[in-house]
């Protein structure tokens, strides 16, 4: 919590945007990697929809 209180809001927001971009990219890779498993079709499809 102390980390966030002391940060400049614009810098903090840029950091959060960057983290989201990284997260989205990792989740897209995850979905692609596991899309070949028939048992995981539903969760992978849901993950892809969230990324749109």
Contact map, one row per residue, 1 for C-alpha under 8 A:
1111100000000000000000000000000000000000000000000000
1111110000000000000000000000000000000000000000000000
1111111000000000000000000000000000000000000000000000
1111111000010000000000000000000000000000000000000000
1111111000000000000000000000000000000000000000000000
0111111100000000000000000000000000000000000000000000
0011111110110000000000000000000000000000000000000000
0000011111110000000000000000000000000000000000000000
0000001111111000000000000000000000000000000000000000
0000000111111100000000000000000000000000000000000000
0000001111111110000000000000000000000000000000000000
0001001111111111000000000000000000000000000000000000
0000000011111111100000000000000000000000000000000000
0000000001111111110000000000000000000000000000000000
0000000000111111111000000000000000000000000000000000
0000000000011111111100000000000000000000000000000000
0000000000001111111110000000000000000000000000000000
0000000000000111111111000000000000000000000000000000
0000000000000011111111100000000000000000000000000000
0000000000000001111111110000000000000000000000000000
0000000000000000111111111000000000000000000000000000
0000000000000000011111111100000000000000000000000000
0000000000000000001111111110000000000000000000000000
0000000000000000000111111111000000000000000000000010
0000000000000000000011111111100000000000000000000000
0000000000000000000001111111110000000000000000000000
0000000000000000000000111111111000000000000000100010
0000000000000000000000011111111100000000000000110010
0000000000000000000000001111111110000000000000000000
0000000000000000000000000111111111000000000000000000
0000000000000000000000000011111111100000000110110000
0000000000000000000000000001111111110000000000000000
0000000000000000000000000000111111110000000000000000
0000000000000000000000000000011111111001000100000000
0000000000000000000000000000001111111101100100000000
0000000000000000000000000000000111111100000000000000
0000000000000000000000000000000001111111100000000000
0000000000000000000000000000000000111111100000000000
0000000000000000000000000000000000001111110000000000
0000000000000000000000000000000001101111111100000000
0000000000000000000000000000000000101111111110000000
0000000000000000000000000000000000000011111111000000
0000000000000000000000000000000000000001111111100000
0000000000000000000000000000001001100001111111110000
0000000000000000000000000000001000000000111111111000
0000000000000000000000000000000000000000011111111100
0000000000000000000000000011001000000000001111111110
0000000000000000000000000001001000000000000111111111
0000000000000000000000000000000000000000000011111111
0000000000000000000000000000000000000000000001111111
0000000000000000000000010011000000000000000000111111
0000000000000000000000000000000000000000000000011111
